[in-house]
Amino acid sequence: MLRQNGNRGEGQTGMDGKVFIGGGGAGYGDKRGLTLKYANRHGLVAGATGTGKTVTLQILAEGFSDAGVPVFLSDVKGDLSGLAKAGSTSHKLDKPFRERAAQIGFDDYAYRASLVTFWDIFGDQGHPVRTTVAEMGPLLLARLLELSEPQEGILNIAFRIADEDAMPLLDLKDLQAMLVWVGENREKLSLRYGNVSTSSIGAIQRRLLVLENQGGARLFGEPALALEDLMRVDADGRGMINILASDKLMSAPGLYATFLLWLLSELFEELPEVGDPDKPKLVFFFDEAHLLFDDAPKALVNKVEQVARLIRSKGVGIYFVTQNPADVPEDILGQLGNRFQHALRAFTARDRKNLRMAAETYRENPAFSTEIAIREVGVGEAVTSMLMKKGIPGVVERTLIRPPSSQLGPITSAERAAVMGASRMGDKYDKVLDRKSAYEILTKRSQEAAKAAETAEAVAEQQPAAIREFNAARRYSGARVSRSSSRSMRPRDTFGSAISSAVIKELKGTTGRRLVRGILGGLFKGR
């Protein structure tokens, strides 16, 4: 049984109000923990490939869950699925893990599984996670499709008309049908909104086709993800660890970054203000964080920085996971108070510069050189700095990261299927819903228009030849049309009706929820 609120002790070490991280042993000082009260002030997990970032992410997820804090994280390599299974004494690292636990004073170290729900945009390795086109909004959708400014303008027109005419945009077929309608009515729309070119509409449609071929169409539809399902706590007070399968998703990095950015904006928009809670309401780990910022326009980076700053008051902590702190813009990096820096290698002049810059962001420890420590820490070690009383950054410390209690490495497909089968989320999300939306509305209008045209033509055919010719003459401003020429023009297929027929034939099915805009879209509109 899961409930929305719960309380539990702060981990297995008895560190009151903290998530146990590690430390201890000769040269490493006392036990170190991340203070839950300051966990919503965001964080950074950085380090070169193979230096232990995944294990740090795993033990942070375990610690937050034990403290009653739900977690959302992306599993880029598939390794984090091991959180759903207890570690094993037969594992090759069992002895080193127990030796490290003894070294850092982790006296009650034991193997156990965490509370896990698997999600997957593609619906293969987890329960389907969806949103609607309307909820994504034109801003994020334009970023996902890499549209130009004129193309983004046409997308905004489509969203505006859909709102005004009560035509919900729920999946890609809704948006495709809406763009066809915009193209058919471009002359009238151009008078109100400015130039609407068919070439721009065609470019958007081609981008949508590419997204559809990449599997991105599965992201849009119903039932849409309810945020409360990411924030569940069980009867024992453990927070749910939500794992997004991202190994396949990484082949479409724009889709990956846009989805996680949308999720952040939804959390910001829907969660109430809580100020500074005793512990976060949710902790969000953004792995491969550089994908969010690579080639992103300055305006978007500014809004991400704004959301990162403001979402703290909603009780949400964001932890960026990346290889190098330089991957994160400086204005955002300055907001990341809790830091776990694994080894950085300095093979080139640029590497040395990045290493020096990373070291300069920490509060110095007179006992050692931060720059040298970052270069020398081994696998499973990190240079850490956590916020202290009143949110003051702690001095940098060399830390032995505690061993995980759950399995290190991925679980099998059968074990994943068993976890998914036991989850109540399957009943809610596994089956796609199909409701009336823009595609059905536009299809019905096209069908009614075609039927009305057929009826009018049938009535005209039943009239005497003289009356038909008289009506034709009036219609064409005095030009007489013979009976033979009238018949030759009987198929009245216009370009618009042909496109409508194509829409009816090619586009089928739709789902959806409500017409809202993501917070980023709202921020762009008014600021």
Residue, then its C-alpha position, 0 to 999 in steps of 0.5 A: m500500500l502506498r500513501q502520499n506522506g510518511n516518515r522514516g529514519e534517516g538511513q541505516t547509520g542513524m545520522d539524524g536528518k542526513v543522508f549518509i554518504g561515506g567518509g571515515g577511515a584514515g585520512y578521510g575524517d568523520k562520517r559525512g552526510l547530506t543534510l535533508k533540510y538543504a537537499n532541495r538546494h540542488g546538487l552536482v555529481a560530476g566525474a570522468t567515465g568510470t570513476g564512480k558517478t553511477v554508484t554515487l547516484q545509486i547510494l543517494a537514491e537509496g538514502f533519499s528513499d530511506a528518508g521518505v523522499p521520492v526520487f526520479l532519475s534517468d537510467v542511461k546505461g541500464d545499471l540503475s535497475g539494480l536498485a530494485k534488487a538486494g545485493s548479493t554475498s556472491h557478488k565479486l565486490d561483496k568482500p571489498f564492499r564490507e571492508r569499505a563499510a567497516q572502514i567508514g563505520f557503516d556498522d549495520y551495512a546490509y543488502r536490501a532492495s529499494l522501492v522502485t517503479f520503472w518508466d519508459i517513454f517507449g513502453d518497453q522497459g517500464h510503464p509508458v510515460r506520456t504527456t499531451v502536445a498541449e501540455m508540452g506547449p509550443l516552446l518546448l515542442a519547437r526546441l524538440l523539433e529544432l524549428s526556426e523562428p518563423q516555423e515556431g511562429i506558425l506552431n504558436i498560431a496552430f496552438r492559438i487556434a486550437d485553444e480558441d476553437a476548443m480543439p484539444l491537441l493531444d497527440l502528434k496526429d492532432l497537431q498534424a491535422m491542425l497544421v493541415w487546416v492552417g495550411e488550407n486557411r493560410e490566406k485568411l490567417s495571414l491577415r491576422y497573424g502575419n505570413v503563413s507559408t506552406s514551406s514552413i508548414g511543410a518543414i514542421q510536418r517533416r520534423l514531426l515525421v522524423l520524430e514519429n519515426q524515432g518513436g517520439a510519438r509514444l510520448f504524446g497521448e493519454p493517460a498522461l503522467a500524473l505527478e502524484d504518481l512520482m511522489r508516492v511513499d509506502a506504508d513504511g515511509r520509504g519514498m518511491i524511486n522512479i527510474l526512467a529507462s533512457d538507454k534507448l532514449m539516448s539515441a534521440p538526445g533532443l527528445y530526452a532533454t526536452f522530456l526532462l525539461w518538460l517534467l521540471s516545468e510541470l513540477f514547478e507549475e503544479l506543486p505548491e509553495v512550501g518554503d524550506p521544508d525539513k526534507p524535499k518533496l521530490v529529488f530529481f536527478f538529470d543524468e547526462a545534463h550536458l544534453l540540456f544545454d548543448d546548442a540551447p539558445k541563451a533565452l532557454v538557458n536563462k529560463v532553466e536557470q530561473v526555474a532551478r532557482l525558483i523550484r527550490s521553494k516547491g520542495v524539489g531538489i535538482y541534481f545534475v549528473t555530468q562528466n565535467p562541471a563546465d558542462v553546466p552554465e555558470d549561473i546554474l552551477g552557482q546554485l548547486g550547493n551539494r557537490f560530489q566531484h569524482a576524478l577528472r583527468a587532465f590530459t590536455a591544456r583544456d582538461r587542465k583548465n577545466l580541472r582548475m576551474a572545478a577546484e576553484t568552485y569549492r570552499e578550500n580545505p587547508a589540509f590538501s590541494t583541491e585540484i590535486a585531490i580531484r585529479e588523484v581520487g580513485v574509483g569509489e572516492a570523491v571530493t565532496s562539499m555539502l551545505m552546512k547550517k544556514g546553507i553555508p557551503g562546507v569545506v571540501e573533503r575527500t570522501l570514501i563513498r559508502p557501498p550500495s545496499s542494492q545490487l550493483g549493475p542491471i537486473t535481468s529482463a525477467e526480474r524487471a518484468a516481475v517488478m513491473g507486474a507487481s506495480r499498480m501503475g500498470d493498470k493506470y498507464d499500460k493501456v492507451l486511451d483514445r478520446k475526441s480531440a482536434y483530429e476527430i473534430l477536423t475530420k468530422r468537419s471535412q466529412e460534413a463539408a464533403k457531404a454537403a457538397e455532394t448533396a448540393e451537387a445531387v440537387a443541382e443534377q436534378q434541376p432542369a438544364a435551363i435552371r442549372e445553366f442560369n445558376a452557373a451563369r450567375r455564379y461565374s458572373g455572366a459566363r454561360v456554361s454548357r451542359s457538357s462543360s458543367r458535367s466535365m467539372r462535376p468532380r469538384d475536388t479542390f486542393g483543400s478537400a484533397i488534403s482533407s481526404a489525405v488527413i482522413k485516410e492517413l491520420k487515425g486515433t487520438t488521445g488527450r487531456r487538457l489544454v495547458r501550457g508548461i511553465l516555461g512557455g508561460l515564462f517566455k510569454g510574459r517576461 
